[in-house]
Amino acid sequence: MRHSKLVPEVNAGSMADIAFLLLIFFLVTATISSDEGINRLLPRECPPGMDCSSDINERNILRILVNNSDDIMIENQIVSIENLKDLTKIFLDNNGDGSCNYCQGLKNSTLSDNPKTAVVSLQNGQRTTYKTYVAVQNELTKAYYELRKDYSMKVFRKPADKLTKTELQQVKEAYPFILSEAETK
């Protein structure tokens, strides 16, 4: 005759319920960031029958090239990522033709006429890293953001987050974000 030991059983049903409730709690309370990527508005397609290829004065194009080694060049001179924002601001806010009454630039004859005609041309090498690409985009965005912030303080005497929709539209029209990632000729 075999001696069998009786082993007491543990009721694990309630532990499974508790684990399931904890899982649901963490899924519901966890925040999932969905703001990833670069927020850009694509240009509208040219309507049929219209000529959308316009000649741009050479001085109104800021050529930025990021090569395969992640070196950043502006007008064939290597610059650091830290200097990119300031150089972009100087180019955009130049007021070369004197038509911009809100620009505070140097009126350099080799830089842009005014922010409304200035184009930032960005070209990347095939092996440019995504990290560098995003860093360059961030610096360009910061340059426009700072110019728009200064404009809103100068013209409306209030920060950009306190502007009405029409005032915000006026700020965007004063410094339009014109970025070309196509090859320039």
N, CA and C of each residue as an Amber inpcrd file, in Angstrom:
protein
   555
   0.8180000  -1.1570000   0.0000000   0.0000000   0.0000000   0.0000000
   0.8870000   1.2550000   0.0000000   0.5180000   2.0910000  -0.8580000
   1.2810000   3.3270000  -1.0190000   0.7960000   4.3880000  -0.0800000
   1.8160000   5.1030000   0.4600000   1.4370000   6.2260000   1.3180000
   1.4000000   7.4820000   0.4440000   0.3240000   8.0480000   0.3750000
   0.2280000   9.2800000  -0.4190000   0.0910000  10.4590000   0.5270000
   0.9040000  11.3980000   0.2510000   0.8600000  12.6220000   1.0360000
  -0.1120000  13.5730000   0.3800000  -0.9230000  14.1410000   1.1270000
  -1.8500000  15.1230000   0.5820000  -1.1840000  16.4920000   0.6270000
  -1.0590000  17.1060000  -0.5430000  -0.4770000  18.4290000  -0.6360000
  -1.6170000  19.4270000  -0.7890000  -1.6270000  20.4380000   0.0710000
  -2.7150000  21.4100000  -0.0570000  -2.5630000  22.2330000  -1.3300000
  -3.6350000  22.4830000  -2.0220000  -3.6200000  23.2670000  -3.2520000
  -3.8560000  24.7370000  -2.9330000  -3.1790000  25.5800000  -3.7080000
  -3.3600000  27.0240000  -3.5720000  -4.3060000  27.4660000  -4.6780000
  -5.3100000  28.1830000  -4.3190000  -6.2710000  28.6760000  -5.3040000
  -5.6370000  29.8600000  -6.0360000  -5.2310000  29.6620000  -7.2690000
  -4.5550000  30.6990000  -8.0550000  -5.5190000  31.4950000  -8.9190000
  -6.7680000  31.2070000  -8.8620000  -7.7560000  31.9260000  -9.6710000
  -7.8160000  33.3980000  -9.3460000  -7.7840000  33.7410000  -8.0810000
  -7.8590000  35.1560000  -7.7110000  -6.5610000  35.8770000  -8.0520000
  -5.4120000  35.1850000  -8.0320000  -4.1440000  35.8190000  -8.4150000
  -4.1510000  36.1590000  -9.9000000  -4.7220000  35.3200000 -10.7170000
  -4.8140000  35.6010000 -12.1470000  -5.7160000  36.8080000 -12.3840000
  -6.7880000  36.9210000 -11.6260000  -7.6780000  38.0870000 -11.7560000
  -6.9430000  39.3700000 -11.3960000  -6.1650000  39.3270000 -10.3300000
  -5.4300000  40.5180000  -9.9000000  -4.3840000  40.9080000 -10.9510000
  -3.6710000  39.9310000 -11.4940000  -2.6720000  40.2160000 -12.5270000
  -3.3280000  40.8230000 -13.7690000  -4.4760000  40.3060000 -14.1430000
  -5.2020000  40.8410000 -15.2940000  -5.6500000  42.2810000 -15.0350000
  -6.1430000  42.5650000 -13.8500000  -6.5560000  43.9300000 -13.5080000
  -5.3660000  44.8870000 -13.5030000  -4.2310000  44.4490000 -12.9950000
  -3.0320000  45.2950000 -13.0250000  -2.5880000  45.5800000 -14.4520000
  -2.6540000  44.5740000 -15.3100000  -2.2990000  44.7640000 -16.7090000
  -3.2010000  45.7950000 -17.3690000  -4.4810000  45.6900000 -17.1400000
  -5.4290000  46.6620000 -17.7010000  -5.1590000  48.0500000 -17.1460000
  -4.8770000  48.1480000 -15.8580000  -4.5970000  49.4440000 -15.2320000
  -3.3940000  50.1160000 -15.8950000  -2.3010000  49.3750000 -16.0920000
  -1.1110000  49.9660000 -16.6860000  -1.3100000  50.3000000 -18.1640000
  -2.0850000  49.5300000 -18.8760000  -2.3640000  49.8480000 -20.2750000
  -3.1970000  51.1140000 -20.4060000  -4.1380000  51.3020000 -19.4970000
  -5.0130000  52.4680000 -19.5590000  -4.2890000  53.7310000 -19.1170000
  -3.4370000  53.6350000 -18.1020000  -2.7900000  54.8350000 -17.5590000
  -1.4960000  55.1930000 -18.2570000  -0.9170000  54.3050000 -19.0450000
   0.3360000  54.6080000 -19.7330000   0.0820000  55.5940000 -20.8630000
   1.0090000  56.5230000 -21.0370000   0.8930000  57.4810000 -22.1410000
   1.7740000  57.0020000 -23.2830000   1.2340000  57.0250000 -24.4550000
   1.9630000  56.6120000 -25.6410000   2.1410000  57.8480000 -26.5090000
   3.3830000  58.2340000 -26.6980000   3.6770000  59.4250000 -27.4740000
   3.4310000  59.1500000 -28.9520000   2.6300000  60.0050000 -29.5640000
   2.3610000  59.8350000 -30.9930000   2.9160000  60.9910000 -31.8110000
   3.6030000  61.9500000 -31.1730000   4.1580000  63.0940000 -31.8770000
   5.5860000  62.8030000 -32.3050000   5.7410000  61.9600000 -33.2750000
   7.0540000  61.6500000 -33.7870000   7.1090000  62.0260000 -35.2520000
   8.2800000  62.4170000 -35.6830000   8.4490000  62.8030000 -37.0710000
   8.5640000  64.3020000 -37.2080000   8.5600000  64.7650000 -38.4140000
   8.7140000  66.1810000 -38.7080000   7.4060000  66.6880000 -39.2910000
   6.8620000  67.7160000 -38.6940000   5.5870000  68.2700000 -39.1250000
   5.8290000  69.2530000 -40.2670000   5.5330000  68.8440000 -41.4690000
   5.6920000  69.6960000 -42.6460000   4.4470000  69.5960000 -43.5040000
   4.1120000  70.6950000 -44.1360000   3.0040000  70.7430000 -45.0630000
   3.5730000  70.6340000 -46.4710000   3.1350000  69.6560000 -47.2160000
   3.6330000  69.4790000 -48.5750000   3.0710000  70.5690000 -49.4820000
   3.8460000  70.9950000 -50.4750000   3.3560000  72.0390000 -51.3760000
   2.1970000  71.5300000 -52.2190000   1.3480000  72.4550000 -52.6060000
   0.2160000  72.0950000 -53.4670000   0.7230000  71.8260000 -54.8770000
   0.0020000  70.9750000 -55.5670000   0.3610000  70.6640000 -56.9380000
   0.0430000  71.8660000 -57.8190000   0.8760000  72.0720000 -58.8140000
   0.6750000  73.1800000 -59.7360000  -0.5790000  72.9180000 -60.5730000
  -1.5010000  73.8870000 -60.6250000  -2.7110000  73.6920000 -61.4330000
  -2.3710000  73.5530000 -62.9130000  -3.1450000  72.7470000 -63.6360000
  -2.8710000  72.5750000 -65.0700000  -2.9950000  73.9030000 -65.8260000
  -2.1040000  74.0990000 -66.7510000  -2.1410000  75.3060000 -67.5690000
  -1.3590000  76.4660000 -66.9840000  -0.8520000  76.3280000 -65.7750000
  -0.0810000  77.4100000 -65.1550000   1.3950000  77.0410000 -65.1370000
   2.2450000  78.0360000 -65.2580000   3.6850000  77.8330000 -65.1690000
   4.1080000  78.1020000 -63.7300000   4.4430000  77.0470000 -63.0040000
   4.8110000  77.1800000 -61.5940000   6.3150000  77.1960000 -61.3950000
   7.0540000  77.1740000 -62.4620000   8.5050000  77.2590000 -62.3260000
   8.9030000  78.7260000 -62.4390000   9.2490000  79.2920000 -61.3210000
   9.6260000  80.6990000 -61.3310000  11.1220000  80.8110000 -61.0790000
  11.7110000  81.7930000 -61.7070000  13.1330000  82.0310000 -61.4970000
  13.3220000  82.7120000 -60.1520000  14.2910000  82.2070000 -59.4110000
  14.6030000  82.7700000 -58.1040000  15.9750000  83.4120000 -58.2040000
  16.0620000  84.6380000 -57.7240000  17.3340000  85.3330000 -57.7100000
  18.3270000  84.5070000 -56.8960000  19.5230000  84.3490000 -57.4090000
  20.5390000  83.4970000 -56.7750000  20.8250000  83.9030000 -55.3260000
  20.7880000  85.1750000 -55.0470000  21.0950000  85.6220000 -53.6820000
  19.9900000  85.2650000 -52.6910000  18.8190000  84.8910000 -53.1860000
  17.7070000  84.5210000 -52.3040000  17.6780000  83.0310000 -51.9700000
  18.7080000  82.2890000 -52.3780000  18.7620000  80.8520000 -52.0910000
  19.9040000  80.5850000 -51.1190000  19.5730000  80.0150000 -49.9820000
  20.5800000  79.5640000 -49.0240000  20.7650000  78.0740000 -49.2530000
  21.8970000  77.6930000 -49.8080000  22.1600000  76.2910000 -50.1370000
  22.8410000  75.5990000 -48.9600000  22.1530000  74.5960000 -48.4360000
  22.6800000  73.7870000 -47.3370000  22.8320000  72.3670000 -47.8630000
  24.0200000  71.8170000 -47.7090000  24.3000000  70.4690000 -48.1750000
  24.8080000  69.6570000 -46.9970000  24.2080000  68.4890000 -46.7860000
  24.6920000  67.5470000 -45.7790000  25.2350000  66.3570000 -46.5530000
  26.5420000  66.1270000 -46.4490000  27.1490000  65.0680000 -47.2530000
  27.0300000  63.7070000 -46.5770000  27.6060000  62.7060000 -47.1940000
  27.5120000  61.3340000 -46.6910000  28.2250000  61.1430000 -45.3620000
  29.1300000  62.0430000 -45.0190000  29.8440000  61.9680000 -43.7380000
  29.1800000  62.8260000 -42.6710000  27.9830000  63.3330000 -42.9480000
  27.2130000  64.1880000 -42.0350000  27.8590000  65.5520000 -41.8000000
  28.7210000  65.9810000 -42.7200000  29.2520000  67.3360000 -42.6520000
  28.2230000  68.2850000 -43.2470000  28.0430000  69.4350000 -42.6120000
  27.0630000  70.4210000 -43.0700000  27.8150000  71.5470000 -43.7630000
  27.3920000  71.8340000 -44.9810000  28.0300000  72.9020000 -45.7440000
  26.9900000  73.9480000 -46.1290000  27.3490000  75.2050000 -45.9170000
  26.5290000  76.3230000 -46.3900000  27.3850000  77.0890000 -47.3820000
  26.8740000  77.1780000 -48.6020000  27.5830000  77.8730000 -49.6800000
  29.0420000  77.3960000 -49.7600000  29.2370000  76.0820000 -49.7520000
  30.5320000  75.4140000 -49.9110000  31.5130000  75.6460000 -48.7650000
  31.0180000  76.0230000 -47.6040000  31.8630000  76.1370000 -46.4180000
  31.2830000  75.2530000 -45.3260000  32.1350000  74.4430000 -44.7070000
  31.6720000  73.5530000 -43.6520000  31.3670000  74.3730000 -42.4000000
  30.1770000  74.1270000 -41.8440000  29.7510000  74.8010000 -40.6150000
  29.3030000  73.7430000 -39.6140000  29.2890000  74.1140000 -38.3560000
  28.8270000  73.1790000 -37.3270000  27.3130000  73.3060000 -37.1870000
  26.7110000  72.2840000 -36.6220000  25.2590000  72.2930000 -36.4150000
  24.8630000  73.4280000 -35.4710000  25.7680000  73.7840000 -34.5540000
  25.4800000  74.8580000 -33.5980000  25.3640000  76.2190000 -34.2780000
  26.0560000  76.4140000 -35.3970000  26.0300000  77.7040000 -36.1030000
  24.9380000  77.7840000 -37.1570000  24.3080000  76.6670000 -37.4780000
  23.3410000  76.6270000 -38.5750000  22.1530000  77.5550000 -38.3350000
  21.5980000  77.5560000 -37.1470000  20.4300000  78.3900000 -36.8410000
  20.7620000  79.8710000 -37.0030000  21.8810000  80.3070000 -36.4440000
  22.2370000  81.7270000 -36.5160000  22.5390000  82.1680000 -37.9480000
  23.2220000  81.3210000 -38.7090000  23.4960000  81.6670000 -40.1050000
  22.2120000  81.7450000 -40.9270000  21.2760000  80.8650000 -40.6340000
  19.9820000  80.8960000 -41.3310000  19.2180000  82.1640000 -40.9820000
  19.2160000  82.5480000 -39.7200000  18.5290000  83.7720000 -39.3040000
  19.1350000  85.0000000 -39.9700000  20.4570000  85.0510000 -40.0410000
  21.1280000  86.1880000 -40.6880000  20.7220000  86.2590000 -42.1570000
  20.6760000  85.1060000 -42.8190000  20.2940000  85.0740000 -44.2290000
  18.8470000  85.5320000 -44.4270000  17.9240000  85.0000000 -43.6170000
  16.5040000  85.2990000 -43.7900000  16.1650000  86.7460000 -43.4540000
  16.7490000  87.2760000 -42.4180000  16.3860000  88.6020000 -41.9040000
  17.2600000  89.7130000 -42.4860000  17.8940000  89.4680000 -43.6120000
  18.8890000  90.3800000 -44.1750000  18.3210000  91.7190000 -44.6370000
  17.1810000  91.7060000 -45.3250000  16.5900000  92.9350000 -45.8910000
  17.5150000  93.5730000 -46.9250000  17.9920000  92.7620000 -47.8510000
  18.9300000  93.2390000 -48.8590000  18.3760000  94.2690000 -49.8060000
  17.0770000  94.2130000 -50.0910000  16.5090000  95.1910000 -51.0210000
  15.8380000  96.3590000 -50.2940000  15.8260000  96.3470000 -48.9810000
  15.2560000  97.4500000 -48.2110000  13.7460000  97.4880000 -48.1820000
  13.0750000  96.4610000 -48.7010000  11.6130000  96.4690000 -48.7570000
  10.9560000  95.9430000 -47.4790000  11.7350000  95.4030000 -46.5790000
  11.1970000  94.8110000 -45.3610000  11.3280000  95.8190000 -44.2200000
  10.1820000  96.3320000 -43.7590000  10.2360000  97.3520000 -42.7020000
  10.3520000  96.7530000 -41.3000000  10.2340000  95.4420000 -41.1460000
  10.3480000  94.7970000 -39.8440000  11.6400000  94.0030000 -39.7000000
  12.4110000  93.8600000 -40.7750000  13.6660000  93.1020000 -40.7230000
  14.7410000  93.9080000 -40.0070000  15.6240000  93.1940000 -39.3570000
  16.6870000  93.8540000 -38.6050000  18.0490000  93.4240000 -39.1070000
  18.1200000  93.0320000 -40.3780000  19.3370000  92.4680000 -40.9370000
  20.3990000  93.4860000 -41.2830000  21.4790000  92.9830000 -41.8430000
  22.6580000  93.7790000 -42.1550000  22.5890000  94.4670000 -43.5130000
  21.5800000  94.1430000 -44.3140000  21.4330000  94.6530000 -45.6840000
  22.6490000  94.3150000 -46.5270000  23.1120000  93.0760000 -46.3820000
  24.2470000  92.5760000 -47.1380000  23.7940000  92.2770000 -48.5660000
  24.5740000  92.7010000 -49.5340000  24.1770000  92.5380000 -50.9390000
  24.3050000  91.0990000 -51.4280000  24.9230000  90.2200000 -50.6540000
  25.0660000  88.8230000 -51.0800000  24.0340000  87.9150000 -50.4170000
  23.2540000  88.4420000 -49.4870000  22.2500000  87.6290000 -48.7960000
  20.8600000  87.9670000 -49.3270000  19.8240000  87.3980000 -48.7500000
  18.4680000  87.4900000 -49.2970000  17.9270000  88.9130000 -49.3360000
  16.9880000  89.1130000 -50.2720000  16.3270000  90.4070000 -50.3810000
  15.4390000  90.6650000 -49.1730000  14.5670000  89.7170000 -48.8720000
  13.7100000  89.7940000 -47.6780000  13.1850000  88.3930000 -47.3770000
  12.5930000  88.1790000 -46.2040000  12.1690000  86.8250000 -45.8230000
  11.1160000  86.2120000 -46.7430000  10.3280000  87.0350000 -47.4210000
   9.2670000  86.5040000 -48.2800000   9.8100000  85.9000000 -49.5710000
  11.0150000  86.2960000 -49.9600000  11.6050000  85.7550000 -51.1850000
  12.7460000  84.7840000 -50.9100000  13.1300000  84.6280000 -49.6380000
  14.2530000  83.7530000 -49.2750000  13.8310000  82.2880000 -49.3190000
  14.6780000  81.4580000 -49.9070000  14.4330000  80.0270000 -50.0190000
  15.6140000  79.2930000 -49.3850000  15.3140000  78.3630000 -48.5050000
  16.3520000  77.5140000 -47.9320000  16.3410000  76.2150000 -48.7260000
  17.4560000  75.9310000 -49.3860000  17.5810000  74.7130000 -50.1880000
  18.4190000  73.7130000 -49.4010000  17.8120000  72.5820000 -49.0810000
  18.4820000  71.5450000 -48.2990000  18.6600000  70.3100000 -49.1590000
  19.9080000  69.8700000 -49.2960000  20.2080000  68.6510000 -50.0370000
  20.9970000  67.7200000 -49.1340000  20.6600000  66.4490000 -49.1930000
  21.2860000  65.4480000 -48.3480000  21.9460000  64.3820000 -49.2070000
  23.0640000  63.8670000 -48.7080000  23.7140000  62.7470000 -49.3610000
  22.9090000  61.4760000 -49.1490000  23.1860000  60.4690000 -49.9360000
  22.4350000  59.2180000 -49.8240000  22.7070000  58.5020000 -48.5070000
  23.8690000  58.7440000 -47.8990000  24.1960000  58.0910000 -46.6400000
  24.1800000  59.0570000 -45.4570000  23.5190000  60.1820000 -45.6090000
  23.3360000  61.0810000 -44.4790000  22.4980000  60.3610000 -43.4400000
  22.9270000  60.4370000 -42.1850000  22.1800000  59.7290000 -41.1450000
  20.8850000  60.4630000 -40.8340000  19.9260000  59.7010000 -40.3720000
  18.6280000  60.2770000 -40.0150000  18.7910000  61.2500000 -38.8510000
  19.6770000  60.9440000 -37.9380000  19.9230000  61.8160000 -36.7810000
  20.3790000  63.2050000 -37.2350000  21.3080000  63.2460000 -38.1820000
  21.7880000  64.5390000 -38.6850000  20.7030000  65.2540000 -39.4780000
  19.9620000  64.5140000 -40.2740000  18.8670000  65.1070000 -41.0500000
  17.8630000  65.7890000 -40.1210000  17.4620000  65.0990000 -39.0640000
  16.5010000  65.6670000 -38.1160000  17.1150000  66.8500000 -37.3730000
  18.3920000  66.7620000 -37.0140000  19.0550000  67.8680000 -36.3210000
  19.0870000  69.1200000 -37.1980000  19.3590000  68.9570000 -38.4840000
  19.3700000  70.1010000 -39.4080000  17.9590000  70.6830000 -39.5290000
  16.9680000  69.8210000 -39.6890000  15.5780000  70.2970000 -39.7690000
  15.1940000  71.0590000 -38.4920000  15.6140000  70.5620000 -37.3400000
  15.3060000  71.2340000 -36.0740000  15.9460000  72.6160000 -36.0070000
  17.1750000  72.7330000 -36.4550000  17.8520000  74.0300000 -36.4210000
  17.1860000  75.0270000 -37.3670000  16.7620000  74.5590000 -38.5330000
  16.0610000  75.4410000 -39.4670000  14.7190000  75.8900000 -38.8770000
  14.0240000  74.9680000 -38.2360000  12.7550000  75.3010000 -37.6050000
  12.9580000  76.3000000 -36.4740000  14.0170000  76.1220000 -35.6900000
  14.3190000  77.0620000 -34.6020000  14.5860000  78.4600000 -35.1470000
  15.2850000  78.5430000 -36.2760000  15.5840000  79.8500000 -36.8660000
  14.2940000  80.5840000 -37.2230000  13.3830000  79.8930000 -37.8920000
  12.1010000  80.5110000 -38.2410000  11.2920000  80.8350000 -36.9840000
  11.3040000  79.9330000 -36.0280000  10.5550000  80.1520000 -34.7910000
  11.0400000  81.4110000 -34.0710000  12.3500000  81.5730000 -33.9550000
  12.8820000  82.7440000 -33.2630000  12.5830000  84.0350000 -34.0170000
  12.6810000  84.0060000 -35.3490000  12.3510000  85.2070000 -36.1200000
  10.8690000  85.5690000 -35.9680000  10.0090000  84.5560000 -35.9940000
   8.5690000  84.7960000 -35.8310000   8.2560000  85.2850000 -34.4190000
   8.9390000  84.7430000 -33.4330000   8.7310000  85.1760000 -32.0440000
   9.1330000  86.6420000 -31.8760000  10.2810000  87.0180000 -32.4360000
  10.7250000  88.4130000 -32.3640000   9.7370000  89.3390000 -33.0760000
   9.2400000  88.8920000 -34.2240000   8.2650000  89.6930000 -34.9850000
   6.9870000  89.9010000 -34.1760000   6.4780000  88.8400000 -33.5540000
   5.2330000  88.9680000 -32.7840000   5.4170000  89.8850000 -31.5810000
   6.5950000  89.8460000 -30.9680000   6.8500000  90.7500000 -29.8330000
   6.9970000  92.1940000 -30.3150000   7.6220000  92.3810000 -31.4730000
   7.8430000  93.7350000 -31.9940000   6.5430000  94.3550000 -32.5100000
   5.7790000  93.5930000 -33.2700000   4.5820000  94.1440000 -33.9030000
   3.3620000  94.1020000 -32.9890000   3.1280000  92.9580000 -32.3250000
   1.9170000  92.8000000 -31.5220000   2.1540000  92.9540000 -30.0210000
   3.4010000  93.0170000 -29.6190000   3.7800000  93.1510000 -28.2190000
   3.2240000  92.0420000 -27.3250000   3.1690000  90.8450000 -27.8820000
   2.7630000  89.6810000 -27.1060000   3.3910000  88.4340000 -27.7030000
   3.5750000  87.4020000 -26.8700000   4.2020000  86.1750000 -27.3790000
   3.3130000  85.4560000 -28.3840000   3.9270000  84.5810000 -29.1540000
   3.2290000  83.8980000 -30.2420000   2.0710000  83.0380000 -29.7580000
   2.1600000  82.4950000 -28.5440000   1.0700000  81.6410000 -28.0620000
  -0.1550000  82.4340000 -27.6120000  -0.0620000  83.7560000 -27.5800000
  -1.1940000  84.6120000 -27.2070000  -1.8120000  85.3280000 -28.4010000
  -1.3560000  85.0070000 -29.6060000  -1.8420000  85.6820000 -30.8080000
  -3.1810000  85.1030000 -31.2640000  -3.9680000  85.9500000 -31.9110000
  -5.1960000  85.4650000 -32.5360000  -4.8190000  84.7510000 -33.8410000
  -5.8090000  84.1090000 -34.4560000  -5.5330000  83.3890000 -35.7050000
  -5.0700000  84.3310000 -36.8110000  -5.6770000  85.4960000 -36.9120000
  -5.2700000  86.4350000 -37.9640000  -3.8760000  86.9920000 -37.6870000
  -3.5620000  87.2510000 -36.4210000  -2.2250000  87.7370000 -36.0800000
  -1.1790000  86.6540000 -36.3540000  -1.5100000  85.4230000 -36.0140000
  -0.5940000  84.3150000 -36.2700000  -0.3680000  84.1340000 -37.7690000
  -1.4200000  84.2950000 -38.5500000  -1.2900000  84.2110000 -40.0060000
  -0.3880000  85.3230000 -40.5280000  -0.4990000  86.5130000 -39.9610000
   0.3490000  87.6310000 -40.3730000   1.8180000  87.3450000 -40.0450000
   2.0630000  86.7350000 -38.8950000   3.4310000  86.3680000 -38.5180000
   3.9930000  85.3550000 -39.5010000   3.1860000  84.3610000 -39.8680000
   3.6400000  83.3400000 -40.8200000   3.8690000  83.9280000 -42.2070000
   3.0910000  84.9220000 -42.5810000   3.2900000  85.5740000 -43.8730000
   4.5380000  86.4430000 -43.8640000   4.8750000  87.0100000 -42.7010000
   6.0790000  87.8370000 -42.6050000   7.3350000  86.9890000 -42.7560000
   7.3110000  85.7900000 -42.1840000   8.4360000  84.8590000 -42.2840000
   7.9270000  83.5010000 -42.7640000   7.6180000  83.3790000 -44.0590000
   7.1190000  82.0920000 -44.5620000   8.2340000  81.0510000 -44.5800000
   7.9000000  79.8520000 -44.1480000   8.8690000  78.7530000 -44.1000000
   8.9660000  78.1550000 -45.4980000   9.9350000  78.6070000 -46.2730000
  10.1190000  78.1240000 -47.6400000  11.3640000  77.2490000 -47.6570000
  11.1340000  75.9480000 -47.6860000  12.2200000  74.9770000 -47.6680000
  12.1040000  74.1000000 -48.9080000  13.1780000  74.0300000 -49.6750000
  13.1950000  73.1920000 -50.8620000  14.1970000  72.0600000 -50.6390000
  13.7060000  70.8370000 -50.8230000  14.6100000  69.6900000 -50.7150000
  14.8640000  69.0850000 -52.0960000  14.5350000  69.8260000 -53.1230000
  14.8140000  69.3890000 -54.4910000  16.1830000  69.9260000 -54.8940000
  16.7500000  69.3310000 -55.9070000  18.0340000  69.8190000 -56.3890000
  17.8350000  71.1780000 -57.0480000  18.6800000  72.1280000 -56.6740000
  18.6140000  73.4490000 -57.2800000  19.5810000  73.5080000 -58.4590000
  19.1890000  74.2720000 -59.4610000  20.0150000  74.3650000 -60.6670000
  20.8150000  75.6390000 -60.6450000
